[in-house]
Amino acid sequence: MRVIGIDPGVARTGYGVIEEYGSAYRCLVSGCVRTSKDQPSASRLEAIHNFVFELIAKHTPQALVVEKIFFSKNVRTAFQVGEARGVIILAAARQNIDLFQYTPLQVKQAVAGYGKAEKVQVQKMVQMLIKLPHPPTVDDEADALAVALCHLQNRRYQDAVKGGKP
């Protein structure tokens, strides 16, 4: 199974394409889409949408996985992230692929085994699980890879609970 994980943001949107083969994972590509604060908001959102749309078209995943918004302080940032999530979800809908969403707590629990794990712990587990030479250095990229891994782990668990094959 191949999935794209996305950590939405307007300035930086992290992405990672992970393929599951057997009981192992392989990262096909990962990084960040960056937009300039000098660009109009609509242009920034369009750039994010177009990039994700093309990423889906190029890698033909079975699912797109997005981190859910969790903010308790900055309402403005939450709205901006919500707008980025919207254009990302639109890209998935336009390509007709399944969309899954997980909270940061669910992602940390699935990847690091502890829902309140620190960023560094999550980055190290991402590195170990997909056998990267070093942990991702940009938080958004690491979070995108982690959300993709979360979905693959969760899918495996759901299959086991249902009595299906992994």
The 8 nearest C-alpha neighbors of each residue, nearest first, counted from 0:
[[1, 19, 18, 61, 2, 20, 60, 151],
 [0, 2, 18, 60, 17, 61, 19, 3],
 [3, 1, 60, 62, 17, 16, 63, 61],
 [2, 4, 16, 63, 15, 64, 147, 17],
 [3, 5, 147, 143, 64, 15, 146, 14],
 [4, 6, 143, 14, 65, 13, 7, 64],
 [5, 7, 143, 13, 66, 12, 139, 142],
 [8, 6, 12, 84, 83, 5, 80, 13],
 [7, 9, 12, 80, 11, 83, 10, 6],
 [8, 10, 11, 83, 80, 79, 12, 34],
 [9, 11, 34, 33, 8, 35, 12, 36],
 [12, 10, 33, 8, 32, 9, 31, 13],
 [11, 13, 8, 7, 32, 31, 6, 139],
 [14, 12, 140, 31, 139, 6, 143, 5],
 [15, 13, 5, 143, 29, 4, 30, 140],
 [14, 16, 29, 144, 4, 143, 3, 28],
 [17, 15, 3, 28, 27, 2, 26, 29],
 [18, 16, 26, 2, 25, 1, 27, 15],
 [17, 19, 1, 25, 24, 0, 26, 20],
 [20, 18, 24, 0, 23, 1, 21, 25],
 [19, 21, 23, 22, 24, 18, 0, 25],
 [22, 20, 23, 19, 24, 165, 0, 18],
 [21, 23, 20, 24, 19, 165, 155, 152],
 [24, 22, 20, 21, 19, 25, 129, 128],
 [25, 23, 19, 129, 18, 20, 17, 128],
 [24, 26, 18, 129, 17, 27, 19, 23],
 [25, 27, 17, 28, 16, 129, 18, 24],
 [26, 28, 16, 17, 25, 18, 29, 15],
 [29, 27, 16, 26, 15, 30, 17, 14],
 [30, 28, 15, 14, 16, 140, 27, 31],
 [29, 31, 140, 14, 13, 15, 32, 28],
 [32, 30, 13, 12, 11, 140, 14, 33],
 [31, 33, 12, 11, 13, 34, 47, 30],
 [34, 32, 11, 10, 31, 12, 35, 9],
 [33, 35, 10, 43, 11, 36, 32, 9],
 [34, 36, 37, 38, 10, 33, 43, 39],
 [35, 37, 38, 34, 10, 39, 40, 43],
 [36, 38, 35, 39, 34, 40, 43, 42],
 [39, 37, 36, 35, 42, 40, 43, 34],
 [40, 38, 42, 41, 43, 37, 36, 35],
 [39, 41, 43, 42, 44, 38, 36, 9],
 [40, 42, 44, 43, 39, 45, 38, 46],
 [43, 41, 45, 39, 44, 40, 46, 38],
 [44, 42, 40, 46, 45, 41, 34, 38],
 [45, 43, 47, 41, 46, 42, 48, 83],
 [44, 46, 42, 48, 43, 47, 49, 41],
 [45, 47, 43, 49, 44, 48, 50, 42],
 [48, 46, 44, 50, 45, 49, 51, 43],
 [49, 47, 45, 86, 51, 46, 50, 87],
 [50, 48, 52, 46, 47, 51, 45, 53],
 [49, 51, 47, 53, 52, 48, 54, 46],
 [52, 50, 54, 48, 53, 49, 55, 47],
 [51, 53, 90, 49, 55, 50, 54, 48],
 [52, 54, 56, 50, 55, 51, 57, 49],
 [55, 53, 51, 57, 56, 52, 50, 58],
 [54, 56, 52, 53, 58, 59, 57, 51],
 [57, 55, 53, 54, 59, 58, 52, 94],
 [56, 58, 54, 55, 59, 53, 52, 60],
 [57, 59, 55, 60, 56, 54, 16, 1],
 [60, 58, 55, 56, 57, 61, 1, 54],
 [61, 59, 1, 2, 62, 58, 55, 3],
 [60, 62, 1, 2, 96, 0, 97, 59],
 [63, 61, 97, 2, 60, 96, 98, 64],
 [62, 64, 3, 98, 2, 4, 97, 99],
 [63, 65, 4, 99, 100, 98, 147, 3],
 [66, 64, 5, 100, 4, 6, 67, 99],
 [65, 67, 101, 6, 100, 102, 146, 68],
 [68, 66, 102, 101, 100, 65, 69, 103],
 [69, 67, 70, 66, 77, 102, 81, 80],
 [70, 68, 67, 71, 102, 103, 77, 66],
 [71, 69, 72, 77, 68, 73, 74, 76],
 [70, 72, 73, 69, 74, 77, 68, 76],
 [73, 71, 70, 74, 77, 76, 75, 69],
 [72, 74, 76, 75, 77, 71, 70, 78],
 [73, 75, 77, 76, 72, 78, 70, 71],
 [76, 74, 78, 77, 73, 79, 80, 72],
 [75, 77, 79, 78, 74, 73, 80, 70],
 [76, 78, 74, 80, 75, 79, 81, 70],
 [79, 77, 81, 75, 76, 80, 82, 74],
 [80, 78, 76, 82, 81, 77, 75, 83],
 [79, 81, 8, 83, 77, 82, 78, 84],
 [82, 80, 78, 84, 79, 83, 77, 85],
 [81, 83, 85, 79, 80, 84, 78, 86],
 [84, 82, 80, 85, 81, 86, 8, 7],
 [85, 83, 81, 87, 82, 86, 7, 88],
 [84, 86, 82, 88, 83, 87, 89, 81],
 [85, 87, 89, 48, 83, 88, 84, 90],
 [88, 86, 84, 90, 89, 85, 48, 83],
 [87, 89, 91, 85, 90, 86, 84, 92],
 [88, 90, 86, 92, 87, 91, 93, 85],
 [89, 91, 52, 87, 93, 88, 92, 48],
 [92, 90, 88, 94, 89, 93, 96, 95],
 [93, 91, 95, 89, 94, 90, 88, 96],
 [92, 94, 90, 95, 91, 89, 52, 96],
 [93, 95, 91, 92, 96, 90, 55, 52],
 [96, 94, 92, 93, 91, 97, 90, 98],
 [97, 95, 91, 62, 94, 61, 92, 98],
 [96, 98, 62, 63, 61, 99, 95, 91],
 [97, 99, 63, 62, 64, 96, 91, 100],
 [100, 98, 64, 63, 65, 97, 101, 62],
 [99, 101, 65, 66, 64, 67, 98, 102],
 [102, 100, 66, 67, 105, 106, 103, 65],
 [101, 103, 67, 105, 104, 66, 106, 100],
 [102, 104, 106, 105, 107, 101, 66, 67],
 [103, 105, 114, 107, 102, 106, 108, 115],
 [106, 104, 108, 102, 103, 107, 101, 109],
 [105, 107, 103, 109, 149, 108, 104, 146],
 [106, 108, 114, 110, 104, 111, 109, 105],
 [109, 107, 114, 112, 113, 105, 106, 111],
 [110, 108, 149, 106, 107, 112, 111, 105],
 [111, 109, 107, 108, 112, 149, 106, 124],
 [110, 112, 107, 113, 108, 121, 124, 109],
 [111, 113, 108, 109, 110, 107, 114, 116],
 [114, 112, 108, 116, 111, 115, 107, 109],
 [115, 113, 108, 104, 107, 116, 105, 112],
 [114, 116, 113, 117, 104, 107, 108, 103],
 [115, 117, 113, 114, 107, 120, 118, 111],
 [116, 118, 120, 119, 115, 121, 107, 122],
 [119, 117, 121, 120, 122, 116, 138, 142],
 [118, 120, 122, 117, 121, 123, 116, 124],
 [121, 119, 123, 117, 122, 118, 116, 124],
 [120, 122, 124, 118, 119, 123, 111, 125],
 [121, 123, 119, 125, 120, 124, 134, 141],
 [124, 122, 126, 120, 125, 121, 134, 119],
 [123, 125, 127, 121, 126, 122, 128, 111],
 [126, 124, 122, 128, 123, 127, 121, 145],
 [125, 127, 131, 134, 123, 124, 130, 129],
 [128, 126, 130, 124, 125, 129, 123, 131],
 [129, 127, 125, 130, 126, 124, 24, 23],
 [128, 130, 24, 25, 127, 126, 131, 125],
 [129, 131, 127, 126, 128, 132, 25, 125],
 [130, 132, 126, 133, 129, 134, 127, 125],
 [131, 133, 130, 134, 126, 127, 135, 129],
 [134, 132, 131, 126, 135, 123, 136, 130],
 [133, 135, 126, 122, 123, 136, 131, 125],
 [136, 134, 141, 137, 122, 133, 140, 126],
 [135, 137, 134, 138, 141, 140, 122, 133],
 [138, 136, 140, 139, 135, 141, 31, 30],
 [137, 139, 141, 140, 142, 136, 135, 118],
 [140, 138, 13, 142, 141, 137, 6, 143],
 [139, 141, 13, 143, 30, 142, 137, 138],
 [140, 142, 138, 144, 135, 143, 139, 122],
 [141, 143, 145, 139, 140, 144, 6, 138],
 [144, 142, 5, 4, 6, 14, 140, 146],
 [143, 145, 15, 147, 141, 142, 146, 4],
 [144, 146, 142, 148, 143, 147, 149, 141],
 [145, 147, 149, 143, 148, 4, 144, 106],
 [146, 148, 4, 144, 150, 149, 145, 64],
 [149, 147, 145, 151, 150, 146, 152, 144],
 [150, 148, 146, 152, 109, 106, 147, 151],
 [149, 151, 153, 147, 148, 152, 154, 146],
 [150, 152, 148, 154, 153, 149, 155, 147],
 [153, 151, 149, 155, 150, 154, 148, 156],
 [154, 152, 150, 156, 155, 151, 149, 157],
 [155, 153, 157, 151, 156, 152, 150, 158],
 [154, 156, 158, 152, 165, 153, 157, 151],
 [155, 157, 153, 159, 154, 158, 160, 152],
 [158, 156, 154, 160, 159, 155, 153, 161],
 [159, 157, 163, 161, 155, 156, 160, 165],
 [160, 158, 162, 156, 157, 161, 163, 155],
 [161, 159, 157, 162, 158, 156, 163, 155],
 [160, 162, 158, 159, 163, 157, 156, 164],
 [163, 161, 159, 160, 158, 164, 157, 165],
 [164, 162, 158, 161, 159, 165, 160, 157],
 [163, 165, 158, 162, 159, 155, 161, 157],
 [164, 155, 158, 163, 159, 154, 156, 21]]
